[in-house]
Amino acid sequence: MNPVLAAIRSRRVVRAMSDRPVSRADLETILDAGRWAPSAGNRHLQRFVATDHPGTLHVLRMVSPGMIARPTAAIVICTDRALAADFGFRPDVPGPWIDVGTAAATLMLAAHAIGVGAGPVTSFSKAAVAAALHLPDGLRPDMIVCLGYPATGGPAPIRRGRRLSWRDLTTFVP
Ligand SMILES: Cc1cc2nc3c(=O)[nH]c(=O)nc-3n(C[C@H](O)[C@H](O)[C@H](O)COP(=O)(O)O)c2cc1C
């Protein structure tokens, strides 16, 4: 199978992570991949705030009910709302939100490619995360990508019935 297609298929959200810190080189490789994510109008309104500091990660976990993993690094995908306004994006348009998803998918696939487990979290207090990371006004934290080397055991994956086939998900139209 084509290696990119194989990686897309084999990537899973990782929630069981070892204590071994994610190396700075691996973190930088993942961050470098993130800048290749497609974005609305090629505006790149997202900014990545990364941390591998145990104390900061602890605070992030405390304010993030959705963070089941104990990551040794995290990348917080933020949207620069001031930059979005400068480009004429109205606050309610979907493009910048969708960009958060393309960035997250790219970061997680890159992590998987180099043997780092990754999992997204959107269930967190934006105000608390912004305070913990000392984010400047206008930088809105939208998603946390947890990172860590995969460990055995830990929480079971969330499964909702069988995996849907492409036919389940697709309608061809003339
Ligand atoms: C927008 C979005 C938000 C998510 N938020 C969380 C979260 O807060 N906590 C969590 O453990 N997983 C979260 N997930 C991960 C999903 O639960 C996961 O993608 C799903 O279980 C499928 O897992 P798989 O990618 O390994 O097949 C989120 C995924 C997406 C796309």
The ligand as a Tripos MOL2 file, in Angstrom:
@<TRIPOS>MOLECULE
LIG
   31    33     1     0     0
SMALL
NO_CHARGES

@<TRIPOS>ATOM
      1 C1        -12.8430   18.1810   16.9330 C.3       1 LIG1
      2 C2        -12.3720   17.0140   17.7820 C.ar      1 LIG1
      3 C3        -12.3690   17.1280   19.1580 C.ar      1 LIG1
      4 C4        -11.9270   16.0680   19.9470 C.ar      1 LIG1
      5 N1        -11.8830   16.2320   21.3110 N.ar      1 LIG1
      6 C5        -11.3970   15.2270   22.0600 C.ar      1 LIG1
      7 C6        -11.2580   15.3930   23.4700 C.ar      1 LIG1
      8 O1        -11.5820   16.4510   24.0490 O.2       1 LIG1
      9 N2        -10.7530   14.3590   24.1870 N.ar      1 LIG1
     10 C7        -10.3790   13.1750   23.5850 C.ar      1 LIG1
     11 O2         -9.9160   12.2750   24.2930 O.2       1 LIG1
     12 N3        -10.4990   12.9910   22.2470 N.ar      1 LIG1
     13 C8        -10.9830   13.9860   21.4830 C.ar      1 LIG1
     14 N4        -11.0800   13.8200   20.1260 N.ar      1 LIG1
     15 C9        -10.6400   12.5440   19.5250 C.3       1 LIG1
     16 C10       -11.7950   11.6790   19.0040 C.3       1 LIG1
     17 O3        -12.5000   11.1440   20.0970 O.3       1 LIG1
     18 C11       -11.1570   10.6070   18.1250 C.3       1 LIG1
     19 O4        -10.7320   11.2020   16.9300 O.3       1 LIG1
     20 C12       -12.0940    9.4750   17.8330 C.3       1 LIG1
     21 O5        -12.2770    8.7390   19.0010 O.3       1 LIG1
     22 C13       -11.5460    8.5630   16.7330 C.3       1 LIG1
     23 O6        -10.3120    8.0380   17.1280 O.3       1 LIG1
     24 P1         -9.2420    7.5840   16.0290 P.3       1 LIG1
     25 O7         -8.7980    8.8370   15.3500 O.co2     1 LIG1
     26 O8         -8.1640    6.8740   16.8140 O.co2     1 LIG1
     27 O9         -9.9380    6.6260   15.0790 O.co2     1 LIG1
     28 C14       -11.5120   14.8530   19.3350 C.ar      1 LIG1
     29 C15       -11.5020   14.7510   17.9260 C.ar      1 LIG1
     30 C16       -11.9100   15.8150   17.1660 C.ar      1 LIG1
     31 C17       -11.8570   15.6820   15.6460 C.3       1 LIG1
@<TRIPOS>BOND
     1     1     2 1
     2     2     3 ar
     3     2    30 ar
     4     3     4 ar
     5     4     5 ar
     6     4    28 ar
     7     5     6 ar
     8     6     7 ar
     9     6    13 1
    10     7     8 2
    11     7     9 ar
    12     9    10 ar
    13    10    11 2
    14    10    12 ar
    15    12    13 ar
    16    13    14 ar
    17    14    15 1
    18    14    28 ar
    19    15    16 1
    20    16    17 1
    21    16    18 1
    22    18    19 1
    23    18    20 1
    24    20    21 1
    25    20    22 1
    26    22    23 1
    27    23    24 1
    28    24    25 2
    29    24    26 1
    30    24    27 1
    31    28    29 ar
    32    29    30 ar
    33    30    31 1
@<TRIPOS>SUBSTRUCTURE
     1 LIG1         1 GROUP 0 **** ****
